[in-house]
C-alpha cells in the first residue's frame, strides 16, 4: 500500500488510519461498498481471531507517542499544543481500532495471506477484499476528518497554513488510492499490487520483458529525437515530480496547496483514461509474447497512441505548475530570462 504520504507532516493523522484501516481514502457511504449486510453483521459480532496480526495496546500507545513527537517537531508545537495533540490521538485511535477490530483484523490478515501465497489471488478474491476495505474507508475517513478539524483548532495562523498545505497533499493521495481500490473491486488490478512474486518468478518475467523494454525505449527515443519532445514521466512518478518542483522552487504554503490540487485533478483525468483503455493495454501485454517483430512494432505504435493523452496531461501539469511561480522564484532557479523570451505568466 504505497500511498503518497512520504515527507508530509500530516503523517500523524494518516498514521491513525494506517493503524486502523491501513490506508487513507475519501469517504464512501457504507452501502457504496456493495458488501452484503449479513457479512458485515457477522464480522461485527464474531469474536476476533487470535492468530494473525494485531498490534498490542503497548504497540499502539508507542506508535501514537512517536507520531505525536514527530508532528510536534515538524509543526513546532508548544507544550500545551503537544499535550492536546497526544490527548486527542490517544482518545480517538485506540478506541476506533478496538471498535472495528472484528472487521479490521481479518482484512489485514487476508491482505498479508494474499501477499505471501504461492499463487496470485483471483479476481474474485481481490474484488471481495476491496469491497470490504472500501466500507472501512468510510468509517476511517470520518474519524480522520474529525481528528483533522480538532487538531487544526489548536494551531496558530502560520501553523494552519502549513497544515492546510499538508492536508491538500494527503487528500490527493487518498483520492488516488480510492480510485485504485475501486478499480480492484471492479476487477482492474495488476497481480504484483496484491501479491509478492517469488524471486524466481520475478527473474523469469524480467528476462522475458527485457526485449520489449528495450524496443519500447528505442521507439520512445526515436520519437523524442524526431519531435524534440521529452519522454513523459510515468504516472506513478508524477507525485515525485511535483514534490521535486516544490522543493526546487521553494514554493510557499499557498502555492504548495495549489500544486497538489493541480496534480490531483490531472492525475484523476489520467487514471480515467487508463481505466477506459485498460482492456487495450492488457491486450498489448498479452499479444506481445506471441508476436513476431512486425506485429511488435505495431503494438509499440498502438501503445504510443494510447499514451499520447497522458503525455499531454503531463505537459499541462508542468505548464500549470510553472504558472504558480513568481518572477523571483523563477529567476532564483533558472536565472535571468534570455532576450526576447517571455517568462510564463504568474498567478502571484
C-alpha positions as CSV (number, residue, x, y, z in Angstrom):
1,X,0.0,0.0,0.0
2,X,2.5,2.6,-1.1
3,X,0.3,5.6,-1.0
4,X,1.9,9.0,-1.4
5,X,2.3,10.0,2.3
6,X,6.1,10.3,2.3
7,X,7.6,13.5,3.6
8,X,4.3,15.0,4.8
9,X,4.0,16.3,8.3
10,X,0.4,15.3,8.4
11,X,1.5,11.7,8.5
12,X,0.2,11.6,12.1
13,X,-3.4,11.9,11.0
14,X,-2.9,9.1,8.5
15,X,-0.9,7.0,11.0
16,X,-4.1,6.6,12.9
17,X,-5.7,5.4,9.8
18,X,-2.8,3.2,9.0
19,X,-3.1,1.5,12.3
20,X,-6.8,1.2,12.0
21,X,-7.5,0.7,8.3
22,X,-4.1,0.7,6.6
23,X,-4.7,3.4,4.2
24,X,-6.4,6.8,3.7
25,X,-9.1,7.5,1.2
26,X,-12.0,9.8,0.7
27,X,-15.3,8.6,2.4
28,X,-17.7,6.3,0.7
29,X,-21.1,5.6,2.1
30,X,-21.4,2.2,3.6
31,X,-23.8,1.0,1.0
32,X,-21.5,2.0,-1.8
33,X,-19.0,-0.8,-1.0
34,X,-21.6,-3.4,-2.0
35,X,-20.7,-5.6,1.0
36,X,-23.7,-7.9,2.0
37,X,-25.2,-6.6,5.2
38,X,-25.2,-10.1,6.7
39,X,-21.4,-10.4,6.2
40,X,-20.9,-7.0,7.8
41,X,-23.0,-8.0,10.8
42,X,-21.2,-11.3,11.1
43,X,-17.9,-9.5,11.1
44,X,-19.1,-7.1,13.8
45,X,-20.4,-9.7,16.2
46,X,-17.9,-12.6,15.7
47,X,-15.0,-13.0,18.2
48,X,-11.6,-11.7,16.9
49,X,-9.3,-14.4,15.7
50,X,-6.3,-15.0,18.0
51,X,-4.0,-15.9,15.1
52,X,-2.6,-13.4,12.6
53,X,-1.5,-9.9,13.1
54,X,-3.0,-7.4,15.6
55,X,-0.9,-4.8,17.4
56,X,-0.8,-4.9,21.2
57,X,-2.1,-2.0,23.3
58,X,1.5,-1.1,24.0
59,X,2.4,-1.1,20.3
60,X,-0.5,1.3,19.6
61,X,0.4,3.5,22.6
62,X,4.1,3.7,21.5
63,X,3.1,4.4,17.8
64,X,0.8,7.2,18.8
65,X,3.5,8.8,21.0
66,X,6.1,8.6,18.2
67,X,3.8,10.2,15.7
68,X,2.8,12.9,18.2
69,X,6.5,13.7,18.8
70,X,7.2,13.8,15.0
71,X,4.3,16.2,14.4
72,X,5.2,18.3,17.4
73,X,8.7,18.7,15.9
74,X,7.6,19.5,12.4
75,X,4.9,22.0,13.4
76,X,7.0,23.5,16.2
77,X,4.1,22.9,18.7
78,X,4.4,24.4,22.1
79,X,3.9,22.2,25.2
80,X,0.2,22.9,25.5
81,X,-0.4,22.1,21.8
82,X,1.7,18.9,22.0
83,X,-0.3,17.8,25.1
84,X,-3.6,18.4,23.4
85,X,-2.5,16.6,20.3
86,X,-1.4,13.5,22.2
87,X,-4.6,13.5,24.3
88,X,-6.7,13.7,21.2
89,X,-4.8,10.9,19.4
90,X,-4.8,8.6,22.4
91,X,-8.6,9.2,22.9
92,X,-9.5,8.6,19.2
93,X,-7.5,6.0,17.5
94,X,-7.1,3.2,20.1
95,X,-10.8,3.4,20.7
96,X,-11.5,3.4,16.9
97,X,-9.4,0.3,16.4
98,X,-10.9,-1.6,19.3
99,X,-14.4,-0.8,18.0
100,X,-13.6,-2.1,14.5
101,X,-11.2,-4.9,15.3
102,X,-13.6,-7.7,14.3
103,X,-13.6,-6.3,10.7
104,X,-10.1,-4.9,10.6
105,X,-8.1,-7.9,11.8
106,X,-9.5,-10.4,9.1
107,X,-9.0,-7.7,6.5
108,X,-5.3,-7.2,7.4
109,X,-4.7,-10.9,7.7
110,X,-6.3,-11.6,4.3
111,X,-4.1,-9.0,2.8
112,X,-0.9,-10.5,4.2
113,X,-2.0,-14.0,3.3
114,X,-2.6,-12.9,-0.3
115,X,0.9,-11.3,-0.5
116,X,2.6,-14.5,0.9
117,X,0.5,-17.0,-1.1
118,X,2.4,-19.2,-3.7
119,X,-0.1,-18.1,-6.4
120,X,-1.6,-14.6,-7.0
121,X,-5.2,-14.0,-5.7
122,X,-8.1,-14.4,-8.1
123,X,-10.1,-11.5,-9.4
124,X,-13.0,-12.6,-7.2
125,X,-10.8,-12.6,-4.1
126,X,-9.4,-9.2,-4.8
127,X,-12.9,-7.8,-5.6
128,X,-14.3,-9.1,-2.3
129,X,-11.4,-7.8,-0.3
130,X,-11.5,-4.4,-1.9
131,X,-15.3,-4.2,-1.3
132,X,-14.8,-4.8,2.5
133,X,-11.9,-2.3,2.5
134,X,-13.9,0.4,0.9
135,X,-16.6,0.1,3.6
136,X,-14.0,0.6,6.3
137,X,-12.6,3.6,4.5
138,X,-15.9,5.3,5.0
139,X,-15.7,4.8,8.7
140,X,-12.0,5.6,9.0
141,X,-12.2,8.7,6.8
142,X,-14.9,10.1,9.1
143,X,-12.7,9.7,12.1
144,X,-9.7,11.1,10.2
145,X,-11.6,14.2,9.2
146,X,-12.8,14.8,12.7
147,X,-9.3,14.5,14.1
148,X,-8.0,16.9,11.5
149,X,-10.6,19.5,12.4
150,X,-9.9,19.1,16.1
151,X,-6.1,19.4,15.6
152,X,-6.4,22.4,13.4
153,X,-8.3,24.4,16.1
154,X,-5.2,24.3,18.3
155,X,-2.8,25.7,15.7
156,X,-1.5,29.2,15.3
157,X,-2.2,31.0,12.0
158,X,1.2,30.1,10.4
159,X,0.8,26.5,11.5
160,X,-2.6,26.4,10.0
161,X,-1.2,27.5,6.6
162,X,1.3,24.6,6.7
163,X,-1.4,22.2,7.9
164,X,-3.7,23.1,5.0
165,X,-1.0,22.5,2.5
166,X,-0.3,19.1,4.1
167,X,-4.0,18.2,4.0
168,X,-4.1,19.0,0.3
169,X,-1.3,16.6,-0.3
170,X,-2.9,13.9,1.8
171,X,-6.2,14.4,0.0
172,X,-4.5,13.8,-3.3
173,X,-3.0,10.6,-2.1
174,X,-6.3,9.4,-0.7
175,X,-8.2,10.2,-3.9
176,X,-5.6,8.3,-6.0
177,X,-5.8,5.3,-3.7
178,X,-9.6,5.3,-3.5
179,X,-9.7,5.0,-7.3
180,X,-7.1,2.2,-7.0
181,X,-9.3,0.3,-4.6
182,X,-12.4,0.9,-6.7
183,X,-10.5,-0.5,-9.6
184,X,-9.6,-3.6,-7.7
185,X,-13.2,-4.1,-6.7
186,X,-14.2,-3.8,-10.4
187,X,-11.5,-6.4,-11.4
188,X,-8.8,-4.0,-12.6
189,X,-5.6,-4.8,-10.9
190,X,-2.0,-5.9,-11.5
191,X,-1.1,-9.1,-9.6
192,X,2.0,-7.6,-8.1
193,X,-0.1,-4.9,-6.4
194,X,-1.5,-7.6,-4.0
195,X,1.0,-10.4,-4.4
196,X,4.7,-10.6,-3.7
197,X,6.1,-12.6,-6.5
198,X,8.8,-15.2,-5.6
199,X,12.3,-14.2,-6.7
200,X,12.5,-16.8,-9.4
201,X,9.2,-15.7,-10.9
202,X,10.4,-12.1,-11.0
203,X,13.6,-13.1,-12.7
204,X,11.8,-15.1,-15.3
205,X,9.5,-12.2,-16.1
206,X,12.4,-9.8,-16.1
207,X,14.2,-11.8,-18.7
208,X,11.1,-12.1,-20.8
209,X,10.3,-8.4,-20.6
210,X,13.8,-7.2,-21.4
211,X,13.4,-7.3,-25.2
212,X,10.1,-5.5,-25.1
213,X,11.5,-2.8,-22.7
214,X,14.5,-2.2,-25.0
215,X,12.2,-1.9,-28.0
216,X,9.9,0.5,-26.3
217,X,12.8,2.6,-25.1
218,X,14.2,2.7,-28.6
219,X,10.9,3.8,-30.0
220,X,10.5,6.5,-27.4
221,X,14.0,7.8,-28.0
222,X,13.3,7.9,-31.8
223,X,10.0,9.8,-31.2
224,X,11.8,12.2,-28.9
225,X,14.5,12.9,-31.4
226,X,12.0,13.4,-34.2
227,X,9.7,15.7,-32.3
228,X,12.0,17.4,-29.9
229,X,9.7,16.4,-27.1
230,X,10.9,14.9,-23.8
231,X,9.6,11.4,-22.8
232,X,6.6,11.6,-20.5
233,X,7.0,10.8,-16.8
234,X,5.2,7.6,-15.8
235,X,2.0,8.1,-13.8
236,X,3.5,6.7,-10.6
237,X,6.3,9.3,-10.7
238,X,4.0,12.4,-11.0
239,X,3.9,12.8,-7.3
240,X,7.7,12.7,-7.1
241,X,7.9,15.3,-9.9
242,X,5.6,17.7,-8.0
243,X,7.5,17.2,-4.8
244,X,10.7,17.9,-6.5
245,X,9.2,21.0,-8.1
246,X,8.0,22.3,-4.8
247,X,11.4,21.8,-3.3
248,X,13.4,23.2,-6.2
249,X,11.4,26.4,-6.4
250,X,10.8,26.8,-2.7
251,X,7.0,27.2,-3.0
252,X,5.2,28.8,-0.2
253,X,2.3,27.1,1.6
254,X,-0.5,28.6,-0.6
255,X,1.5,27.5,-3.8
256,X,2.0,24.0,-2.3
257,X,-1.7,23.6,-1.8
258,X,-2.4,24.7,-5.4
259,X,0.3,22.4,-6.7
260,X,-1.1,19.3,-5.1
261,X,-4.6,20.3,-6.1
262,X,-3.5,20.6,-9.8
263,X,-1.7,17.3,-9.6
264,X,-4.8,15.6,-8.1
265,X,-7.0,17.0,-10.9
266,X,-4.7,15.9,-13.7
267,X,-3.9,12.5,-12.1
268,X,-7.7,11.8,-11.9
269,X,-8.0,12.6,-15.6
270,X,-5.1,10.4,-16.4
271,X,-6.4,7.5,-14.3
272,X,-9.8,7.8,-16.1
273,X,-8.0,7.5,-19.4
274,X,-6.1,4.4,-18.2
275,X,-9.3,2.8,-16.9
276,X,-11.2,3.5,-20.1
277,X,-8.5,1.8,-22.1
278,X,-7.5,-0.9,-19.6
279,X,-8.6,-3.7,-21.9
280,X,-6.4,-2.4,-24.8
281,X,-3.4,-2.1,-22.5
282,X,-4.0,-5.6,-21.4
283,X,-4.3,-6.9,-24.9
284,X,-1.0,-5.3,-25.9
285,X,0.7,-7.1,-23.0
286,X,-0.9,-10.4,-23.8
287,X,-0.2,-10.3,-27.5
288,X,3.5,-9.2,-27.1
289,X,4.7,-12.7,-26.1
290,X,3.3,-14.4,-29.1
291,X,4.0,-11.7,-31.7
292,X,6.6,-11.6,-34.4
293,X,8.8,-8.5,-35.0
294,X,6.4,-6.7,-37.3
295,X,3.5,-7.2,-35.0
296,X,5.5,-5.9,-32.1
297,X,6.2,-2.7,-34.0
298,X,2.5,-2.3,-34.5
299,X,1.9,-2.9,-30.8
300,X,4.6,-0.3,-29.8
301,X,2.9,2.2,-32.1
302,X,-0.5,1.4,-30.6
303,X,0.8,1.9,-27.1
304,X,2.3,5.2,-28.0
305,X,-1.1,6.3,-29.3
306,X,-2.7,5.2,-26.1
307,X,-0.1,7.0,-24.0
308,X,-0.3,10.3,-26.0
309,X,-3.1,11.8,-23.9
310,X,-1.1,11.0,-20.8
311,X,1.9,12.9,-22.2
312,X,-0.4,15.8,-22.9
313,X,-1.7,15.8,-19.4
314,X,1.8,15.8,-18.0
315,X,2.7,18.8,-20.2
316,X,-0.4,20.5,-18.8
317,X,0.8,19.7,-15.3
318,X,4.2,21.3,-16.0
319,X,2.6,24.3,-17.5
320,X,0.2,24.9,-14.7
321,X,2.9,24.4,-12.0
322,X,5.1,26.9,-13.8
323,X,2.3,29.5,-13.7
324,X,2.3,29.3,-9.9
325,X,5.8,30.8,-9.8
326,X,6.7,34.4,-9.1
327,X,9.3,36.0,-11.2
328,X,11.7,36.0,-8.2
329,X,11.3,32.2,-7.8
330,X,11.9,31.6,-11.4
331,X,15.0,33.7,-11.5
332,X,16.4,32.1,-8.4
333,X,16.4,28.7,-10.2
334,X,16.6,29.5,-13.9
335,X,18.5,32.7,-13.9
336,X,17.5,35.8,-15.9
337,X,15.4,35.1,-19.0
338,X,17.1,35.3,-22.3
339,X,16.5,38.3,-24.5
340,X,13.3,38.0,-26.4
341,X,11.9,35.2,-24.3
342,X,8.8,36.0,-22.3
343,X,8.6,34.2,-18.9
344,X,5.4,32.2,-18.2
345,X,2.6,34.2,-16.6
346,X,2.5,34.1,-12.8
347,X,-0.6,33.9,-10.7
348,X,1.1,35.5,-7.8
